[in-house]
Amino acid sequence: MKIVTLCKEGSCCPVVKITETQVEIGEKGNLCVLTREQWETLKEKILSKEL
């Protein structure tokens, strides 16, 4: 599992947790769970500036 924090402080912001099967974005009570395929699609759209 890889965990990436979305702020410099590391504890006050949502995190991205990446496992072999899914990606969780957010925090307790406000969580988005994507499949790895959905995650790859989201990354592609961001990198191509579509989003």
C-alpha positions as a Markdown table, in Angstrom:
| # | Residue | x | y | z |
|---|---|---|---|---|
| 1 | Met | 0.0 | 0.0 | 0.0 |
| 2 | Lys | 1.2 | 3.5 | -0.8 |
| 3 | Ile | -0.2 | 6.5 | 1.1 |
| 4 | Val | 0.2 | 10.1 | -0.2 |
| 5 | Thr | -0.8 | 13.1 | 1.9 |
| 6 | Leu | -2.3 | 16.1 | 0.1 |
| 7 | Cys | -0.7 | 18.8 | 2.3 |
| 8 | Lys | 2.7 | 19.6 | 3.7 |
| 9 | Glu | 1.7 | 19.1 | 7.3 |
| 10 | Gly | 0.7 | 15.5 | 6.6 |
| 11 | Ser | -2.1 | 15.1 | 9.1 |
| 12 | Cys | -4.7 | 17.8 | 8.4 |
| 13 | Cys | -5.6 | 17.0 | 4.8 |
| 14 | Pro | -7.2 | 14.0 | 3.0 |
| 15 | Val | -4.9 | 11.2 | 1.8 |
| 16 | Val | -4.7 | 9.0 | -1.2 |
| 17 | Lys | -4.3 | 5.3 | -0.4 |
| 18 | Ile | -3.2 | 3.1 | -3.3 |
| 19 | Thr | -3.5 | -0.7 | -3.1 |
| 20 | Glu | -3.3 | -3.4 | -5.7 |
| 21 | Thr | -7.0 | -3.4 | -6.2 |
| 22 | Gln | -8.3 | 0.1 | -5.3 |
| 23 | Val | -7.6 | 3.7 | -4.6 |
| 24 | Glu | -9.1 | 5.6 | -1.7 |
| 25 | Ile | -9.2 | 9.4 | -1.7 |
| 26 | Gly | -10.4 | 11.4 | 1.2 |
| 27 | Glu | -10.9 | 11.0 | 4.9 |
| 28 | Lys | -13.2 | 9.3 | 7.3 |
| 29 | Gly | -16.8 | 10.3 | 6.5 |
| 30 | Asn | -15.8 | 11.7 | 3.1 |
| 31 | Leu | -14.2 | 8.9 | 1.1 |
| 32 | Cys | -14.1 | 8.1 | -2.6 |
| 33 | Val | -13.1 | 4.6 | -3.5 |
| 34 | Leu | -12.0 | 3.9 | -7.1 |
| 35 | Thr | -11.0 | 0.7 | -8.9 |
| 36 | Arg | -7.4 | 0.8 | -10.3 |
| 37 | Glu | -9.0 | 1.1 | -13.8 |
| 38 | Gln | -11.0 | 4.2 | -12.7 |
| 39 | Trp | -7.9 | 5.6 | -11.0 |
| 40 | Glu | -5.9 | 5.3 | -14.2 |
| 41 | Thr | -8.6 | 7.0 | -16.2 |
| 42 | Leu | -8.7 | 9.8 | -13.7 |
| 43 | Lys | -4.9 | 10.2 | -13.9 |
| 44 | Glu | -5.0 | 10.3 | -17.7 |
| 45 | Lys | -7.7 | 13.0 | -17.7 |
| 46 | Ile | -5.8 | 15.1 | -15.3 |
| 47 | Leu | -2.5 | 14.8 | -17.1 |
| 48 | Ser | -4.1 | 15.6 | -20.5 |
| 49 | Lys | -5.7 | 18.7 | -18.8 |
| 50 | Glu | -9.2 | 17.4 | -19.6 |
| 51 | Leu | -9.9 | 17.9 | -15.9 |
